[in-house]
Amino acid sequence: MTYKSLFSVLTDVALVDETLDHAVAMARAYDAHLDVLCLGVDRSQTGYYYAGASAVVLQETLARAKEDAEEIEEKVRKRLKAEDILWGAEAGVSQLADIGRHVSTRVRFSDLAILPKPYGEGRGVELEPATESTLFEGSTPALIVSPDAKPQPRPRRIMVGWNESTEALSAVRAALPLLCAAEEVHVVVIDPPTHGPSRSDPGGLLSQYLARHGVRAEIDVLSKTLPRLSDLLMRHAADMDADLIVMGAYGHSRFREAIFGGATRTMLEEATLPVLMAH
């Protein structure tokens, strides 16, 4: 298995370079084709115009979104024309509520999506639905890149957050090309269950699975010494000087994560390393 079809969606011209740095590095390392969707977003809420507002208002917001899309596409094409990779770029316009349909239709034919970090200063509200539609409707793993992270198409040290969930296993399978090439792989298990078949060998079956692919993984069993699992994962990643974190996404519902928080939401907000996620 390898990555042959990569995808990225860009909705802000300010995020083009930091995202394409990683996407281009991945495309070059795996001889993959990179498709970029340059999306202008109408951020107005169509159903909430004040009484008497005319169609001119809607037309103006769509025209502004089209200008944004063209500006993003121009910058993307200028950047990619100078690179020695296979690529394609497409411009489009979407209303905020309809982003998921546009993204999922295109991303589902990709092996991996490379997306900018959706939360933080200067991040638009459209980045969240773009990320979620990739993972849910598009059923495609995503490499979420932080503005401070350096491109690492072949990371040397990888940390896997493992809780025996379907989401975590999907992330491991999606990351196999990276795991197989890594020098160190640490599978982190936090407070393993005291009952069940894996109680005496936490992470053992995953380690066996990885070994059959040529991955020599170490199992790190941690106690929950901090209130949030995400804080433990990020601290351990820093301790082992990891280049990449691999983990499942949205083990709880998106609504619950948005209201009460969760490991996925916190990692998307605070992680300074690239994070490969799958649902």
C-alpha positions in Angstrom: 0.0 0.0 0.0 1.1 3.5 -0.7 -0.3 7.0 -1.4 -1.0 7.6 -5.0 -3.9 10.1 -4.9 -3.7 13.1 -2.5 -6.2 15.8 -2.0 -6.4 19.2 -0.4 -9.1 21.8 -0.1 -8.1 25.5 0.5 -10.5 28.2 1.4 -8.1 31.0 2.5 -5.3 32.4 0.4 -3.3 32.9 3.6 -3.2 29.1 4.2 -2.0 28.1 0.8 1.7 28.0 1.4 1.7 26.2 4.8 -0.7 23.5 3.5 1.0 23.0 0.1 4.4 22.7 1.8 3.2 19.4 3.3 1.1 18.3 0.3 3.9 18.8 -2.2 6.4 17.0 0.0 4.0 14.0 0.3 3.3 14.0 -3.4 7.0 14.0 -4.2 7.9 11.3 -1.7 5.3 8.9 -2.9 5.1 9.8 -6.6 1.5 10.7 -6.0 -1.0 13.0 -7.8 -2.1 16.0 -5.9 -5.6 17.5 -6.5 -6.4 20.8 -4.9 -9.9 22.2 -4.6 -9.8 26.1 -4.4 -13.0 26.9 -2.7 -14.5 30.4 -2.3 -17.0 30.3 0.5 -20.2 32.4 0.9 -20.2 32.8 4.6 -23.6 34.5 4.8 -26.5 32.5 6.2 -29.0 32.3 3.4 -32.1 31.9 5.6 -31.3 34.8 7.9 -31.4 37.9 5.7 -33.2 40.9 7.2 -36.7 41.6 5.9 -36.7 43.3 2.5 -33.2 42.2 1.5 -33.0 41.7 -2.2 -31.3 39.1 -4.4 -28.6 41.7 -5.0 -27.3 40.9 -1.5 -27.0 37.2 -2.3 -25.4 37.9 -5.7 -22.8 40.2 -4.1 -21.8 37.6 -1.5 -21.5 34.9 -4.2 -19.4 37.3 -6.4 -17.1 37.9 -3.5 -16.7 34.1 -2.9 -15.9 33.7 -6.6 -13.2 36.3 -6.4 -11.7 34.5 -3.4 -11.7 31.2 -5.3 -10.0 32.7 -8.2 -7.3 34.3 -6.0 -6.7 31.0 -4.2 -6.5 29.1 -7.5 -4.1 31.7 -9.0 -1.7 31.3 -6.0 -2.0 27.5 -6.0 -1.3 27.2 -9.8 1.7 29.6 -9.5 3.1 27.5 -6.7 2.5 24.1 -8.2 3.8 25.0 -11.7 7.2 25.3 -10.1 7.1 21.8 -8.5 8.1 18.5 -10.1 4.9 16.6 -9.2 1.7 15.6 -10.9 -1.1 17.9 -9.8 -4.5 19.5 -10.7 -6.3 22.5 -9.4 -10.0 23.3 -9.5 -11.9 26.4 -8.4 -15.4 26.4 -7.0 -17.9 28.4 -4.9 -19.9 27.1 -2.0 -22.2 28.4 0.6 -21.1 27.7 4.1 -23.8 25.1 4.8 -23.0 23.2 1.6 -19.3 22.8 2.0 -19.6 19.1 3.1 -21.1 18.0 -0.2 -18.5 19.7 -2.3 -15.6 18.3 -0.3 -16.8 14.8 0.2 -17.7 14.3 -3.4 -14.1 14.9 -4.4 -12.1 13.6 -1.4 -13.5 10.1 -1.4 -11.5 9.2 -4.4 -8.2 10.0 -2.6 -5.9 7.9 -0.4 -5.1 10.8 1.9 -6.2 14.4 2.4 -3.8 17.1 3.6 -5.7 19.8 5.4 -4.8 22.9 7.4 -5.5 23.0 11.1 -9.2 23.9 11.5 -9.1 25.8 14.8 -7.0 28.7 16.0 -6.3 32.3 15.4 -7.1 33.4 11.8 -8.9 30.2 11.0 -12.2 30.5 9.2 -15.4 28.8 10.3 -15.5 26.8 7.0 -12.4 24.8 8.0 -14.3 22.7 10.5 -17.0 21.4 8.1 -14.3 20.8 5.5 -12.3 18.6 7.9 -15.4 16.8 9.2 -16.8 16.0 5.8 -13.4 14.6 4.8 -13.5 12.2 7.7 -17.2 11.3 7.8 -18.9 11.7 4.4 -15.7 11.3 2.5 -14.4 8.3 4.6 -10.9 9.5 3.8 -8.0 9.8 6.4 -6.7 13.3 6.8 -3.2 14.6 7.7 -3.9 17.8 9.7 -0.9 20.1 9.5 0.0 22.9 11.9 1.5 26.2 10.8 4.6 25.5 12.9 5.2 21.9 11.7 7.8 21.1 9.1 6.9 18.8 6.3 7.8 15.2 7.2 6.7 13.0 4.3 8.7 10.1 5.9 8.5 10.8 9.6 11.3 9.0 11.7 9.4 8.7 15.0 5.6 8.1 15.1 3.3 7.9 18.0 0.1 6.0 17.7 -2.8 6.7 20.2 -4.4 3.4 20.7 -7.7 2.6 22.5 -8.8 -0.5 20.6 -11.5 1.5 18.8 -12.5 1.1 15.2 -11.5 4.7 14.5 -8.0 4.1 15.9 -7.5 1.0 13.8 -8.7 2.8 10.7 -6.0 5.5 11.4 -3.3 2.8 11.8 -4.3 1.2 8.5 -4.3 4.6 6.8 -0.8 5.3 8.2 0.8 2.0 7.2 3.0 3.5 4.5 4.4 5.9 7.0 4.7 3.4 9.8 6.6 0.9 7.6 9.2 3.5 6.8 9.6 4.9 10.3 12.6 4.2 12.6 10.5 4.3 15.8 6.8 3.5 16.3 5.4 3.9 19.8 1.9 2.6 20.5 0.5 4.5 23.5 -2.2 2.9 25.6 -3.7 5.0 28.4 -5.3 3.2 31.4 -5.8 -0.2 29.6 -9.0 -2.1 30.6 -8.7 -4.4 33.6 -11.1 -6.9 32.1 -11.3 -8.4 28.6 -9.0 -10.4 26.3 -6.3 -7.7 26.1 -6.0 -6.9 29.9 -2.7 -8.8 30.2 -1.2 -7.7 26.9 -2.5 -4.2 26.1 -1.8 -3.3 22.4 -0.5 -6.9 21.8 -2.8 -7.7 18.9 -2.0 -4.4 17.2 1.7 -5.0 17.7 1.4 -8.4 16.1 -0.5 -6.8 13.2 2.1 -4.2 12.7 5.0 -6.7 12.9 3.5 -8.7 10.0 3.9 -5.5 8.0 7.5 -5.1 9.1 6.8 -2.5 11.7 8.6 -2.9 15.0 6.4 -1.1 17.5 7.0 -0.4 21.2 4.0 -0.4 23.5 3.9 2.5 26.0 1.4 2.0 28.8 0.5 5.2 30.6 -1.6 6.1 33.6 -4.1 8.9 33.2 -2.3 11.5 35.3 -3.8 14.5 33.6 -7.5 15.3 33.3 -7.5 15.2 29.4 -6.3 12.3 27.3 -5.1 14.7 24.7 -2.8 16.4 27.1 -1.2 13.1 27.9 -0.8 12.2 24.2 0.8 15.6 23.4 3.1 15.4 26.4 4.3 11.9 25.5 4.7 12.9 21.9 7.0 15.7 23.1 8.9 13.4 25.4 9.7 11.0 22.6 10.3 13.8 20.1 7.7 12.4 17.7 7.4 13.7 14.1 3.8 12.5 13.7 0.7 11.5 15.8 -1.6 8.8 14.5 -5.1 8.5 16.1 -8.7 7.8 15.6 -11.1 10.7 15.1 -14.4 11.4 16.7 -15.0 8.4 18.9 -17.9 10.4 20.3 -20.4 12.2 18.1 -19.4 15.5 16.5 -22.1 17.2 18.5 -20.8 15.9 21.8 -17.2 16.8 20.9 -18.3 20.4 20.0 -20.3 20.9 23.2 -18.3 19.0 25.8 -15.0 18.6 24.1 -13.0 15.5 23.4 -9.6 14.2 22.4 -10.2 14.9 18.7 -11.4 18.4 19.2 -8.5 19.3 21.6 -5.8 17.8 19.3 -7.2 19.7 16.3 -7.0 22.9 18.4 -3.7 22.5 20.2 -1.4 20.0 18.5 1.7 21.5 17.1 2.7 18.3 15.3 1.0 16.9 12.1 -1.8 14.5 13.1 -3.0 11.8 10.9 -6.7 11.0 11.7 -9.3 8.6 10.4 -12.9 7.8 11.4 
